[in-house]
Amino acid sequence: MRLYVTDPQIRETAISRLIDLVGPETRIVVAHSLGTVVAYEALCANPDRRVQSLVTLGSPLGIRGLIFDRLMPPPKSDESGALRGHWPGGVEEWTNVADTGDIVALVEDLRPLFGVKVICATVHNDAKAHDVRPYLTAAETGHAIGNGLR
């Protein structure tokens, strides 16, 4: 995580590799953990890459100081003076799925930082709070993916 946010070459390479996989037929981008930051930044930087749905799982996007304040493009102040992240490019719908015990997804509700359009779902992955497998098999994730395929 530290290298991604501090080394421009690593950041550019990760974003480039992800965006190269998003073509005209791509309808959904599903990302986990640091991948959610890469996906968010890649879609922000490439608004011409339109996707129906972004599904973020176990995302650290809302962590102030470490991640949120270092996002590219940088968050901007709204009319109330609060910092807000940008909507990710050509994304129609964004669902964030977080486990209440996931230490990486410290901020479960991303709406205060990215806007009320973000759909937030809470799951309980038990002892494997940050493991991708329970996230991928959660009904909430399946619902978000199903919505993106409609």
N, CA, C and O atoms as a GROMACS GRO file, in nm:
protein
  600
    1MET      N    1   0.083  -0.118   0.000
    1MET     CA    2   0.000   0.000   0.000
    1MET      C    3   0.088   0.125   0.000
    1MET      O    4   0.066   0.219  -0.077
    2ARG      N    5   0.188   0.124   0.088
    2ARG     CA    6   0.276   0.240   0.098
    2ARG      C    7   0.346   0.267  -0.035
    2ARG      O    8   0.352   0.382  -0.079
    3LEU      N    9   0.398   0.163  -0.098
    3LEU     CA   10   0.466   0.182  -0.226
    3LEU      C   11   0.372   0.234  -0.333
    3LEU      O   12   0.409   0.319  -0.414
    4TYR      N   13   0.250   0.184  -0.334
    4TYR     CA   14   0.153   0.228  -0.435
    4TYR      C   15   0.129   0.379  -0.423
    4TYR      O   16   0.129   0.449  -0.525
    5VAL      N   17   0.108   0.429  -0.301
    5VAL     CA   18   0.074   0.571  -0.287
    5VAL      C   19   0.196   0.663  -0.288
    5VAL      O   20   0.181   0.785  -0.300
    6THR      N   21   0.318   0.606  -0.277
    6THR     CA   22   0.436   0.693  -0.274
    6THR      C   23   0.526   0.681  -0.397
    6THR      O   24   0.608   0.769  -0.421
    7ASP      N   25   0.512   0.575  -0.474
    7ASP     CA   26   0.597   0.555  -0.591
    7ASP      C   27   0.515   0.573  -0.718
    7ASP      O   28   0.436   0.486  -0.754
    8PRO      N   29   0.532   0.687  -0.788
    8PRO     CA   30   0.452   0.714  -0.907
    8PRO      C   31   0.464   0.606  -1.015
    8PRO      O   32   0.366   0.580  -1.086
    9GLN      N   33   0.580   0.544  -1.029
    9GLN     CA   34   0.597   0.441  -1.132
    9GLN      C   35   0.514   0.318  -1.101
    9GLN      O   36   0.451   0.261  -1.191
   10ILE      N   37   0.513   0.276  -0.976
   10ILE     CA   38   0.430   0.161  -0.937
   10ILE      C   39   0.283   0.193  -0.959
   10ILE      O   40   0.208   0.110  -1.010
   11ARG      N   41   0.243   0.312  -0.919
   11ARG     CA   42   0.102   0.354  -0.935
   11ARG      C   43   0.063   0.355  -1.083
   11ARG      O   44  -0.040   0.298  -1.120
   12GLU      N   45   0.145   0.417  -1.166
   12GLU     CA   46   0.115   0.426  -1.309
   12GLU      C   47   0.109   0.288  -1.374
   12GLU      O   48   0.022   0.261  -1.457
   13THR      N   49   0.201   0.200  -1.336
   13THR     CA   50   0.203   0.065  -1.392
   13THR      C   51   0.077  -0.012  -1.354
   13THR      O   52   0.015  -0.077  -1.438
   14ALA      N   53   0.038  -0.005  -1.227
   14ALA     CA   54  -0.082  -0.076  -1.181
   14ALA      C   55  -0.207  -0.024  -1.252
   14ALA      O   56  -0.289  -0.103  -1.298
   15ILE      N   57  -0.220   0.107  -1.261
   15ILE     CA   58  -0.336   0.167  -1.327
   15ILE      C   59  -0.339   0.128  -1.475
   15ILE      O   60  -0.445   0.093  -1.528
   16SER      N   61  -0.225   0.134  -1.540
   16SER     CA   62  -0.216   0.099  -1.682
   16SER      C   63  -0.254  -0.046  -1.706
   16SER      O   64  -0.327  -0.077  -1.801
   17ARG      N   65  -0.205  -0.136  -1.622
   17ARG     CA   66  -0.237  -0.278  -1.639
   17ARG      C   67  -0.386  -0.304  -1.621
   17ARG      O   68  -0.444  -0.383  -1.695
   18LEU      N   69  -0.447  -0.238  -1.524
   18LEU     CA   70  -0.590  -0.258  -1.503
   18LEU      C   71  -0.671  -0.200  -1.618
   18LEU      O   72  -0.760  -0.267  -1.671
   19ILE      N   73  -0.640  -0.078  -1.658
   19ILE     CA   74  -0.722  -0.012  -1.760
   19ILE      C   75  -0.708  -0.082  -1.895
   19ILE      O   76  -0.799  -0.076  -1.977
   20ASP      N   77  -0.592  -0.147  -1.919
   20ASP     CA   78  -0.575  -0.224  -2.043
   20ASP      C   79  -0.673  -0.341  -2.051
   20ASP      O   80  -0.702  -0.389  -2.160
   21LEU      N   81  -0.724  -0.386  -1.937
   21LEU     CA   82  -0.818  -0.498  -1.934
   21LEU      C   83  -0.964  -0.454  -1.946
   21LEU      O   84  -1.054  -0.536  -1.964
   22VAL      N   85  -0.988  -0.324  -1.936
   22VAL     CA   86  -1.125  -0.271  -1.943
   22VAL      C   87  -1.152  -0.228  -2.087
   22VAL      O   88  -1.105  -0.124  -2.132
   23GLY      N   89  -1.229  -0.310  -2.156
   23GLY     CA   90  -1.262  -0.281  -2.295
   23GLY      C   91  -1.407  -0.244  -2.311
   23GLY      O   92  -1.480  -0.232  -2.212
   24PRO      N   93  -1.451  -0.225  -2.434
   24PRO     CA   94  -1.590  -0.186  -2.461
   24PRO      C   95  -1.693  -0.288  -2.411
   24PRO      O   96  -1.807  -0.252  -2.380
   25GLU      N   97  -1.653  -0.414  -2.402
   25GLU     CA   98  -1.745  -0.518  -2.357
   25GLU      C   99  -1.748  -0.535  -2.205
   25GLU      O  100  -1.832  -0.608  -2.153
   26THR      N  101  -1.657  -0.468  -2.134
   26THR     CA  102  -1.652  -0.479  -1.989
   26THR      C  103  -1.772  -0.408  -1.927
   26THR      O  104  -1.796  -0.291  -1.952
   27ARG      N  105  -1.845  -0.482  -1.846
   27ARG     CA  106  -1.963  -0.424  -1.781
   27ARG      C  107  -1.942  -0.402  -1.632
   27ARG      O  108  -2.003  -0.313  -1.573
   28ILE      N  109  -1.856  -0.484  -1.571
   28ILE     CA  110  -1.837  -0.478  -1.427
   28ILE      C  111  -1.688  -0.489  -1.395
   28ILE      O  112  -1.616  -0.568  -1.456
   29VAL      N  113  -1.644  -0.409  -1.300
   29VAL     CA  114  -1.510  -0.423  -1.244
   29VAL      C  115  -1.528  -0.458  -1.097
   29VAL      O  116  -1.591  -0.384  -1.022
   30VAL      N  117  -1.473  -0.573  -1.056
   30VAL     CA  118  -1.477  -0.617  -0.917
   30VAL      C  119  -1.335  -0.613  -0.864
   30VAL      O  120  -1.244  -0.669  -0.926
   31ALA      N  121  -1.316  -0.546  -0.751
   31ALA     CA  122  -1.181  -0.532  -0.697
   31ALA      C  123  -1.183  -0.551  -0.546
   31ALA      O  124  -1.283  -0.523  -0.479
   32HIS      N  125  -1.071  -0.598  -0.493
   32HIS     CA  126  -1.057  -0.627  -0.350
   32HIS      C  127  -0.935  -0.555  -0.295
   32HIS      O  128  -0.830  -0.551  -0.360
   33SER      N  129  -0.948  -0.499  -0.175
   33SER     CA  130  -0.837  -0.443  -0.099
   33SER      C  131  -0.764  -0.333  -0.178
   33SER      O  132  -0.828  -0.239  -0.225
   34LEU      N  133  -0.633  -0.343  -0.192
   34LEU     CA  134  -0.558  -0.242  -0.268
   34LEU      C  135  -0.609  -0.234  -0.412
   34LEU      O  136  -0.601  -0.128  -0.474
   35GLY      N  137  -0.660  -0.343  -0.464
   35GLY     CA  138  -0.716  -0.342  -0.599
   35GLY      C  139  -0.829  -0.243  -0.614
   35GLY      O  140  -0.853  -0.193  -0.724
   36THR      N  141  -0.901  -0.214  -0.505
   36THR     CA  142  -1.010  -0.117  -0.513
   36THR      C  143  -0.956   0.024  -0.536
   36THR      O  144  -1.019   0.105  -0.603
   37VAL      N  145  -0.840   0.052  -0.479
   37VAL     CA  146  -0.778   0.183  -0.498
   37VAL      C  147  -0.730   0.195  -0.642
   37VAL      O  148  -0.749   0.298  -0.707
   38VAL      N  149  -0.667   0.090  -0.692
   38VAL     CA  150  -0.620   0.089  -0.831
   38VAL      C  151  -0.738   0.104  -0.927
   38VAL      O  152  -0.733   0.184  -1.020
   39ALA      N  153  -0.844   0.027  -0.904
   39ALA     CA  154  -0.961   0.033  -0.992
   39ALA      C  155  -1.025   0.172  -0.988
   39ALA      O  156  -1.058   0.227  -1.093
   40TYR      N  157  -1.041   0.227  -0.870
   40TYR     CA  158  -1.099   0.360  -0.855
   40TYR      C  159  -1.018   0.463  -0.932
   40TYR      O  160  -1.073   0.540  -1.010
   41GLU      N  161  -0.886   0.464  -0.910
   41GLU     CA  162  -0.802   0.563  -0.976
   41GLU      C  163  -0.796   0.541  -1.127
   41GLU      O  164  -0.794   0.637  -1.204
   42ALA      N  165  -0.794   0.416  -1.170
   42ALA     CA  166  -0.791   0.386  -1.314
   42ALA      C  167  -0.918   0.435  -1.382
   42ALA      O  168  -0.912   0.493  -1.490
   43LEU      N  169  -1.033   0.413  -1.318
   43LEU     CA  170  -1.160   0.456  -1.378
   43LEU      C  171  -1.176   0.608  -1.372
   43LEU      O  172  -1.236   0.668  -1.461
   44CYS      N  173  -1.123   0.670  -1.268
   44CYS     CA  174  -1.125   0.818  -1.262
   44CYS      C  175  -1.039   0.878  -1.373
   44CYS      O  176  -1.078   0.976  -1.436
   45ALA      N  177  -0.924   0.818  -1.396
   45ALA     CA  178  -0.830   0.870  -1.496
   45ALA      C  179  -0.872   0.841  -1.639
   45ALA      O  180  -0.819   0.901  -1.732
   46ASN      N  181  -0.966   0.749  -1.656
   46ASN     CA  182  -1.008   0.707  -1.790
   46ASN      C  183  -1.160   0.705  -1.801
   46ASN      O  184  -1.219   0.598  -1.814
   47PRO      N  185  -1.224   0.822  -1.796
   47PRO     CA  186  -1.371   0.826  -1.796
   47PRO      C  187  -1.432   0.772  -1.925
   47PRO      O  188  -1.552   0.744  -1.930
   48ASP      N  189  -1.350   0.758  -2.030
   48ASP     CA  190  -1.400   0.700  -2.155
   48ASP      C  191  -1.422   0.549  -2.142
   48ASP      O  192  -1.491   0.490  -2.226
   49ARG      N  193  -1.366   0.486  -2.041
   49ARG     CA  194  -1.386   0.344  -2.016
   49ARG      C  195  -1.512   0.328  -1.933
   49ARG      O  196  -1.507   0.325  -1.810
   50ARG      N  197  -1.623   0.319  -2.000
   50ARG     CA  198  -1.754   0.314  -1.933
   50ARG      C  199  -1.785   0.173  -1.888
   50ARG      O  200  -1.776   0.078  -1.966
   51VAL      N  201  -1.824   0.160  -1.761
   51VAL     CA  202  -1.867   0.032  -1.708
   51VAL      C  203  -1.998   0.053  -1.632
   51VAL      O  204  -2.022   0.159  -1.575
   52GLN      N  205  -2.079  -0.048  -1.634
   52GLN     CA  206  -2.206  -0.039  -1.562
   52GLN      C  207  -2.183  -0.034  -1.412
   52GLN      O  208  -2.248   0.044  -1.342
   53SER      N  209  -2.091  -0.116  -1.361
   53SER     CA  210  -2.080  -0.131  -1.217
   53SER      C  211  -1.936  -0.148  -1.170
   53SER      O  212  -1.858  -0.221  -1.230
   54LEU      N  213  -1.904  -0.080  -1.062
   54LEU     CA  214  -1.780  -0.100  -0.988
   54LEU      C  215  -1.821  -0.163  -0.856
   54LEU      O  216  -1.905  -0.109  -0.785
   55VAL      N  217  -1.760  -0.277  -0.823
   55VAL     CA  218  -1.789  -0.345  -0.696
   55VAL      C  219  -1.658  -0.351  -0.619
   55VAL      O  220  -1.562  -0.416  -0.662
   56THR      N  221  -1.653  -0.282  -0.506
   56THR     CA  222  -1.533  -0.278  -0.423
   56THR      C  223  -1.556  -0.365  -0.299
   56THR      O  224  -1.660  -0.355  -0.234
   57LEU      N  225  -1.459  -0.449  -0.269
   57LEU     CA  226  -1.468  -0.544  -0.158
   57LEU      C  227  -1.353  -0.521  -0.061
   57LEU      O  228  -1.236  -0.520  -0.101
   58GLY      N  229  -1.384  -0.502   0.067
   58GLY     CA  230  -1.278  -0.483   0.166
   58GLY      C  231  -1.188  -0.367   0.133
   58GLY      O  232  -1.066  -0.378   0.139
   59SER      N  233  -1.248  -0.255   0.097
   59SER     CA  234  -1.174  -0.141   0.044
   59SER      C  235  -1.119  -0.047   0.152
   59SER      O  236  -1.189  -0.015   0.248
   60PRO      N  237  -0.994  -0.003   0.135
   60PRO     CA  238  -0.938   0.099   0.223
   60PRO      C  239  -0.960   0.242   0.172
   60PRO      O  240  -0.901   0.336   0.226
   61LEU      N  241  -1.043   0.260   0.069
   61LEU     CA  242  -1.060   0.393   0.007
   61LEU      C  243  -1.098   0.503   0.105
   61LEU      O  244  -1.063   0.619   0.083
   62GLY      N  245  -1.167   0.470   0.212
   62GLY     CA  246  -1.214   0.572   0.305
   62GLY      C  247  -1.118   0.607   0.416
   62GLY      O  248  -1.150   0.692   0.500
   63ILE      N  249  -1.001   0.545   0.421
   63ILE     CA  250  -0.906   0.572   0.529
   63ILE      C  251  -0.838   0.706   0.505
   63ILE      O  252  -0.758   0.721   0.413
   64ARG      N  253  -0.872   0.801   0.591
   64ARG     CA  254  -0.813   0.936   0.580
   64ARG      C  255  -0.664   0.930   0.613
   64ARG      O  256  -0.621   0.848   0.694
   65GLY      N  257  -0.588   1.016   0.551
   65GLY     CA  258  -0.443   1.023   0.575
   65GLY      C  259  -0.368   0.921   0.491
   65GLY      O  260  -0.286   0.959   0.407
   66LEU      N  261  -0.393   0.795   0.513
   66LEU     CA  262  -0.319   0.689   0.444
   66LEU      C  263  -0.360   0.674   0.298
   66LEU      O  264  -0.274   0.661   0.211
   67ILE      N  265  -0.491   0.674   0.270
   67ILE     CA  266  -0.540   0.648   0.134
   67ILE      C  267  -0.620   0.765   0.079
   67ILE      O  268  -0.580   0.827  -0.019
   68PHE      N  269  -0.734   0.795   0.141
   68PHE     CA  270  -0.828   0.893   0.085
   68PHE      C  271  -0.760   1.024   0.048
   68PHE      O  272  -0.783   1.076  -0.062
   69ASP      N  273  -0.680   1.079   0.135
   69ASP     CA  274  -0.616   1.209   0.110
   69ASP      C  275  -0.505   1.202   0.005
   69ASP      O  276  -0.456   1.306  -0.039
   70ARG      N  277  -0.466   1.082  -0.035
   70ARG     CA  278  -0.361   1.065  -0.135
   70ARG      C  279  -0.414   1.016  -0.270
   70ARG      O  280  -0.336   0.986  -0.360
   71LEU      N  281  -0.546   1.008  -0.283
   71LEU     CA  282  -0.604   0.959  -0.407
   71LEU      C  283  -0.572   1.051  -0.524
   71LEU      O  284  -0.549   1.171  -0.507
   72MET      N  285  -0.569   0.992  -0.642
   72MET     CA  286  -0.554   1.066  -0.767
   72MET      C  287  -0.678   1.043  -0.850
   72MET      O  288  -0.706   0.927  -0.882
   73PRO      N  289  -0.753   1.143  -0.888
   73PRO     CA  290  -0.732   1.284  -0.855
   73PRO      C  291  -0.758   1.309  -0.707
   73PRO      O  292  -0.834   1.238  -0.642
   74PRO      N  293  -0.693   1.414  -0.655
   74PRO     CA  294  -0.710   1.444  -0.512
   74PRO      C  295  -0.855   1.482  -0.481
   74PRO      O  296  -0.923   1.543  -0.563
   75PRO      N  297  -0.901   1.445  -0.362
   75PRO     CA  298  -1.034   1.488  -0.320
   75PRO      C  299  -1.043   1.640  -0.325
   75PRO      O  300  -0.942   1.710  -0.310
   76LYS      N  301  -1.164   1.690  -0.345
   76LYS     CA  302  -1.184   1.835  -0.353
   76LYS      C  303  -1.285   1.878  -0.247
   76LYS      O  304  -1.367   1.798  -0.202
   77SER      N  305  -1.280   2.002  -0.210
   77SER     CA  306  -1.374   2.055  -0.112
   77SER      C  307  -1.508   2.081  -0.178
   77SER      O  308  -1.514   2.137  -0.287
   78ASP      N  309  -1.615   2.042  -0.110
   78ASP     CA  310  -1.749   2.072  -0.162
   78ASP      C  311  -1.795   2.206  -0.105
   78ASP      O  312  -1.718   2.276  -0.040
   79GLU      N  313  -1.921   2.242  -0.131
   79GLU     CA  314  -1.972   2.372  -0.088
   79GLU      C  315  -1.971   2.390   0.064
   79GLU      O  316  -1.970   2.503   0.113
   80SER      N  317  -1.971   2.279   0.140
   80SER     CA  318  -1.967   2.289   0.287
   80SER      C  319  -1.824   2.290   0.339
   80SER      O  320  -1.801   2.307   0.458
   81GLY      N  321  -1.727   2.271   0.250
   81GLY     CA  322  -1.587   2.268   0.290
   81GLY      C  323  -1.535   2.128   0.318
   81GLY      O  324  -1.417   2.110   0.347
   82ALA      N  325  -1.622   2.027   0.312
   82ALA     CA  326  -1.581   1.889   0.336
   82ALA      C  327  -1.510   1.834   0.212
   82ALA      O  328  -1.547   1.866   0.099
   83LEU      N  329  -1.410   1.751   0.235
   83LEU     CA  330  -1.341   1.687   0.123
   83LEU      C  331  -1.425   1.574   0.068
   83LEU      O  332  -1.479   1.493   0.143
   84ARG      N  333  -1.435   1.568  -0.064
   84ARG     CA  334  -1.510   1.463  -0.132
   84ARG      C  335  -1.424   1.404  -0.243
   84ARG      O  336  -1.354   1.475  -0.315
   85GLY      N  337  -1.430   1.272  -0.254
   85GLY     CA  338  -1.363   1.205  -0.363
   85GLY      C  339  -1.445   1.220  -0.490
   85GLY      O  340  -1.565   1.246  -0.484
   86HIS      N  341  -1.382   1.206  -0.601
   86HIS     CA  342  -1.448   1.216  -0.731
   86HIS      C  343  -1.526   1.088  -0.759
   86HIS      O  344  -1.491   0.981  -0.709
   87TRP      N  345  -1.632   1.100  -0.838
   87TRP     CA  346  -1.701   0.981  -0.886
   87TRP      C  347  -1.610   0.915  -0.989
   87TRP      O  348  -1.553   0.985  -1.073
   88PRO      N  349  -1.595   0.782  -0.986
   88PRO     CA  350  -1.501   0.716  -1.077
   88PRO      C  351  -1.547   0.711  -1.223
   88PRO      O  352  -1.616   0.619  -1.265
   89GLY      N  353  -1.508   0.811  -1.296
   89GLY     CA  354  -1.525   0.815  -1.441
   89GLY      C  355  -1.659   0.774  -1.496
   89GLY      O  356  -1.762   0.828  -1.457
   90GLY      N  357  -1.656   0.676  -1.586
   90GLY     CA  358  -1.776   0.633  -1.656
   90GLY      C  359  -1.854   0.524  -1.584
   90GLY      O  360  -1.924   0.446  -1.648
   91VAL      N  361  -1.843   0.516  -1.452
   91VAL     CA  362  -1.914   0.415  -1.373
   91VAL      C  363  -2.057   0.459  -1.350
   91VAL      O  364  -2.082   0.570  -1.302
   92GLU      N  365  -2.151   0.372  -1.383
   92GLU     CA  366  -2.293   0.402  -1.359
   92GLU      C  367  -2.332   0.374  -1.214
   92GLU      O  368  -2.403   0.454  -1.153
   93GLU      N  369  -2.286   0.261  -1.160
   93GLU     CA  370  -2.325   0.220  -1.025
   93GLU      C  371  -2.202   0.170  -0.951
   93GLU      O  372  -2.120   0.096  -1.007
   94TRP      N  373  -2.189   0.209  -0.823
   94TRP     CA  374  -2.076   0.166  -0.742
   94TRP      C  375  -2.131   0.105  -0.614
   94TRP      O  376  -2.206   0.170  -0.541
   95THR      N  377  -2.094  -0.021  -0.588
   95THR     CA  378  -2.132  -0.088  -0.464
   95THR      C  379  -2.006  -0.119  -0.385
   95THR      O  380  -1.913  -0.181  -0.437
   96ASN      N  381  -2.004  -0.078  -0.260
   96ASN     CA  382  -1.893  -0.107  -0.170
   96ASN      C  383  -1.941  -0.208  -0.067
   96ASN      O  384  -2.038  -0.184   0.005
   97VAL      N  385  -1.872  -0.322  -0.059
   97VAL     CA  386  -1.907  -0.428   0.036
   97VAL      C  387  -1.795  -0.434   0.140
   97VAL      O  388  -1.678  -0.448   0.106
   98ALA      N  389  -1.834  -0.424   0.268
   98ALA     CA  390  -1.736  -0.421   0.376
   98ALA      C  391  -1.781  -0.509   0.492
   98ALA      O  392  -1.899  -0.517   0.523
   99ASP      N  393  -1.685  -0.575   0.554
   99ASP     CA  394  -1.709  -0.652   0.675
   99ASP      C  395  -1.678  -0.562   0.795
   99ASP      O  396  -1.578  -0.491   0.796
  100THR      N  397  -1.765  -0.566   0.896
  100THR     CA  398  -1.746  -0.481   1.013
  100THR      C  399  -1.617  -0.511   1.088
  100THR      O  400  -1.567  -0.426   1.162
  101GLY      N  401  -1.562  -0.631   1.071
  101GLY     CA  402  -1.438  -0.667   1.138
  101GLY      C  403  -1.315  -0.658   1.050
  101GLY      O  404  -1.206  -0.696   1.094
  102ASP      N  405  -1.330  -0.610   0.930
  102ASP     CA  406  -1.218  -0.601   0.835
  102ASP      C  407  -1.133  -0.479   0.868
  102ASP      O  408  -1.178  -0.366   0.854
  103ILE      N  409  -1.009  -0.504   0.911
  103ILE     CA  410  -0.923  -0.392   0.951
  103ILE      C  411  -0.874  -0.310   0.831
  103ILE      O  412  -0.823  -0.199   0.850
  104VAL      N  413  -0.888  -0.361   0.711
  104VAL     CA  414  -0.851  -0.285   0.592
  104VAL      C  415  -0.966  -0.194   0.549
  104VAL      O  416  -0.943  -0.082   0.502
  105ALA      N  417  -1.086  -0.241   0.565
  105ALA     CA  418  -1.206  -0.163   0.529
  105ALA      C  419  -1.255  -0.087   0.652
  105ALA      O  420  -1.369  -0.103   0.695
  106LEU      N  421  -1.168  -0.006   0.707
  106LEU     CA  422  -1.201   0.065   0.831
  106LEU      C  423  -1.322   0.156   0.817
  106LEU      O  424  -1.399   0.174   0.912
  107VAL      N  425  -1.340   0.214   0.700
  107VAL     CA  426  -1.455   0.301   0.674
  107VAL      C  427  -1.551   0.221   0.587
  107VAL      O  428  -1.529   0.207   0.466
  108GLU      N  429  -1.656   0.171   0.648
  108GLU     CA  430  -1.751   0.085   0.577
  108GLU      C  431  -1.844   0.165   0.487
  108GLU      O  432  -1.877   0.122   0.376
  109ASP      N  433  -1.886   0.280   0.532
  109ASP     CA  434  -1.980   0.364   0.457
  109ASP      C  435  -1.902   0.473   0.384
  109ASP      O  436  -1.856   0.569   0.445
  110LEU      N  437  -1.888   0.457   0.253
  110LEU     CA  438  -1.812   0.553   0.173
  110LEU      C  439  -1.893   0.673   0.127
  110LEU      O  440  -1.839   0.766   0.067
  111ARG      N  441  -2.024   0.673   0.155
  111ARG     CA  442  -2.109   0.782   0.106
  111ARG      C  443  -2.067   0.920   0.156
  111ARG      O  444  -2.071   1.015   0.077
  112PRO      N  445  -2.027   0.938   0.282
  112PRO     CA  446  -1.985   1.072   0.323
  112PRO      C  447  -1.863   1.125   0.247
  112PRO      O  448  -1.843   1.246   0.236
  113LEU      N  449  -1.782   1.034   0.195
  113LEU     CA  450  -1.660   1.074   0.124
  113LEU      C  451  -1.674   1.078  -0.028
  113LEU      O  452  -1.604   1.155  -0.094
  114PHE      N  453  -1.765   0.996  -0.084
  114PHE     CA  454  -1.777   0.986  -0.229
  114PHE      C  455  -1.916   1.018  -0.282
  114PHE      O  456  -1.937   1.020  -0.403
  115GLY      N  457  -2.010   1.043  -0.195
  115GLY     CA  458  -2.144   1.082  -0.237
  115GLY      C  459  -2.248   0.974  -0.210
  115GLY      O  460  -2.216   0.856  -0.191
  116VAL      N  461  -2.371   1.017  -0.210
  116VAL     CA  462  -2.483   0.930  -0.174
  116VAL      C  463  -2.513   0.824  -0.279
  116VAL      O  464  -2.590   0.731  -0.253
  117LYS      N  465  -2.454   0.835  -0.397
  117LYS     CA  466  -2.478   0.734  -0.500
  117LYS      C  467  -2.410   0.601  -0.471
  117LYS      O  468  -2.448   0.498  -0.527
  118VAL      N  469  -2.309   0.602  -0.383
  118VAL     CA  470  -2.240   0.477  -0.350
  118VAL      C  471  -2.336   0.389  -0.271
  118VAL      O  472  -2.393   0.432  -0.171
  119ILE      N  473  -2.354   0.266  -0.317
  119ILE     CA  474  -2.437   0.169  -0.246
  119ILE      C  475  -2.344   0.095  -0.150
  119ILE      O  476  -2.245   0.036  -0.192
  120CYS      N  477  -2.377   0.099  -0.022
  120CYS     CA  478  -2.291   0.036   0.079
  120CYS      C  479  -2.360  -0.085   0.138
  120CYS      O  480  -2.476  -0.077   0.180
  121ALA      N  481  -2.290  -0.197   0.143
  121ALA     CA  482  -2.343  -0.320   0.199
  121ALA      C  483  -2.245  -0.374   0.303
  121ALA      O  484  -2.123  -0.370   0.284
  122THR      N  485  -2.299  -0.422   0.412
  122THR     CA  486  -2.218  -0.479   0.519
  122THR      C  487  -2.237  -0.630   0.520
  122THR      O  488  -2.349  -0.680   0.510
  123VAL      N  489  -2.125  -0.702   0.533
  123VAL     CA  490  -2.128  -0.848   0.542
  123VAL      C  491  -2.054  -0.890   0.669
  123VAL      O  492  -1.990  -0.809   0.735
  124HIS      N  493  -2.065  -1.017   0.700
  124HIS     CA  494  -1.994  -1.073   0.817
  124HIS      C  495  -1.918  -1.196   0.770
  124HIS      O  496  -1.975  -1.304   0.752
  125ASN      N  497  -1.788  -1.178   0.752
  125ASN     CA  498  -1.701  -1.285   0.703
  125ASN      C  499  -1.640  -1.366   0.816
  125ASN      O  500  -1.551  -1.448   0.793
  126ASP      N  501  -1.686  -1.344   0.938
  126ASP     CA  502  -1.638  -1.416   1.056
  126ASP      C  503  -1.487  -1.400   1.072
  126ASP      O  504  -1.436  -1.288   1.064
  127ALA      N  505  -1.416  -1.509   1.095
  127ALA     CA  506  -1.272  -1.502   1.123
  127ALA      C  507  -1.190  -1.462   1.002
  127ALA      O  508  -1.073  -1.426   1.015
  128LYS      N  509  -1.251  -1.467   0.884
  128LYS     CA  510  -1.178  -1.432   0.761
  128LYS      C  511  -1.228  -1.298   0.710
  128LYS      O  512  -1.267  -1.285   0.593
  129ALA      N  513  -1.227  -1.199   0.796
  129ALA     CA  514  -1.288  -1.070   0.767
  129ALA      C  515  -1.236  -1.005   0.639
  129ALA      O  516  -1.314  -0.944   0.566
  130HIS      N  517  -1.107  -1.017   0.610
  130HIS     CA  518  -1.052  -0.952   0.491
  130HIS      C  519  -1.028  -1.048   0.375
  130HIS      O  520  -0.990  -1.004   0.266
  131ASP      N  521  -1.049  -1.174   0.394
  131ASP     CA  522  -1.028  -1.275   0.290
  131ASP      C  523  -1.122  -1.250   0.172
  131ASP      O  524  -1.240  -1.221   0.192
  132VAL      N  525  -1.071  -1.260   0.052
  132VAL     CA  526  -1.151  -1.232  -0.067
  132VAL      C  527  -1.261  -1.335  -0.089
  132VAL      O  528  -1.369  -1.300  -0.139
  133ARG      N  529  -1.237  -1.460  -0.054
  133ARG     CA  530  -1.336  -1.565  -0.082
  133ARG      C  531  -1.472  -1.538  -0.017
  133ARG      O  532  -1.573  -1.545  -0.088
  134PRO      N  533  -1.481  -1.507   0.113
  134PRO     CA  534  -1.614  -1.479   0.167
  134PRO      C  535  -1.677  -1.354   0.107
  134PRO      O  536  -1.799  -1.345   0.095
  135TYR      N  537  -1.594  -1.258   0.070
  135TYR     CA  538  -1.648  -1.140   0.002
  135TYR      C  539  -1.712  -1.180  -0.131
  135TYR      O  540  -1.823  -1.138  -0.163
  136LEU      N  541  -1.641  -1.262  -0.208
  136LEU     CA  542  -1.691  -1.301  -0.340
  136LEU      C  543  -1.814  -1.389  -0.333
  136LEU      O  544  -1.896  -1.389  -0.425
  137THR      N  545  -1.829  -1.464  -0.225
  137THR     CA  546  -1.943  -1.554  -0.214
  137THR      C  547  -2.059  -1.493  -0.134
  137THR      O  548  -2.160  -1.560  -0.113
  138ALA      N  549  -2.045  -1.370  -0.090
  138ALA     CA  550  -2.152  -1.303  -0.015
  138ALA      C  551  -2.269  -1.269  -0.107
  138ALA      O  552  -2.250  -1.230  -0.222
  139ALA      N  553  -2.389  -1.285  -0.055
  139ALA     CA  554  -2.510  -1.253  -0.132
  139ALA      C  555  -2.508  -1.108  -0.179
  139ALA      O  556  -2.554  -1.078  -0.289
  140GLU      N  557  -2.456  -1.018  -0.097
  140GLU     CA  558  -2.451  -0.876  -0.130
  140GLU      C  559  -2.363  -0.852  -0.253
  140GLU      O  560  -2.395  -0.768  -0.338
  141THR      N  561  -2.253  -0.925  -0.262
  141THR     CA  562  -2.166  -0.912  -0.379
  141THR      C  563  -2.236  -0.968  -0.503
  141THR      O  564  -2.232  -0.907  -0.609
  142GLY      N  565  -2.300  -1.083  -0.488
  142GLY     CA  566  -2.375  -1.142  -0.599
  142GLY      C  567  -2.484  -1.050  -0.649
  142GLY      O  568  -2.508  -1.039  -0.769
  143HIS      N  569  -2.551  -0.984  -0.556
  143HIS     CA  570  -2.657  -0.890  -0.594
  143HIS      C  571  -2.599  -0.773  -0.674
  143HIS      O  572  -2.656  -0.733  -0.776
  144ALA      N  573  -2.486  -0.720  -0.629
  144ALA     CA  574  -2.423  -0.608  -0.700
  144ALA      C  575  -2.378  -0.650  -0.840
  144ALA      O  576  -2.396  -0.575  -0.936
  145ILE      N  577  -2.321  -0.768  -0.851
  145ILE     CA  578  -2.277  -0.816  -0.982
  145ILE      C  579  -2.398  -0.842  -1.072
  145ILE      O  580  -2.397  -0.809  -1.190
  146GLY      N  581  -2.502  -0.901  -1.015
  146GLY     CA  582  -2.626  -0.924  -1.092
  146GLY      C  583  -2.685  -0.796  -1.145
  146GLY      O  584  -2.730  -0.790  -1.259
  147ASN      N  585  -2.685  -0.692  -1.062
  147ASN     CA  586  -2.735  -0.561  -1.108
  147ASN      C  587  -2.653  -0.508  -1.224
  147ASN      O  588  -2.708  -0.450  -1.318
  148GLY      N  589  -2.523  -0.529  -1.219
  148GLY     CA  590  -2.437  -0.482  -1.327
  148GLY      C  591  -2.455  -0.557  -1.457
  148GLY      O  592  -2.425  -0.505  -1.564
  149LEU      N  593  -2.504  -0.679  -1.448
  149LEU     CA  594  -2.527  -0.759  -1.569
  149LEU      C  595  -2.664  -0.735  -1.631
  149LEU      O  596  -2.688  -0.778  -1.744
  150ARG      N  597  -2.753  -0.669  -1.561
  150ARG     CA  598  -2.888  -0.644  -1.615
  150ARG      C  599  -2.885  -0.532  -1.715
  150ARG      O  600  -2.989  -0.497  -1.771
   0.00000   0.00000   0.00000
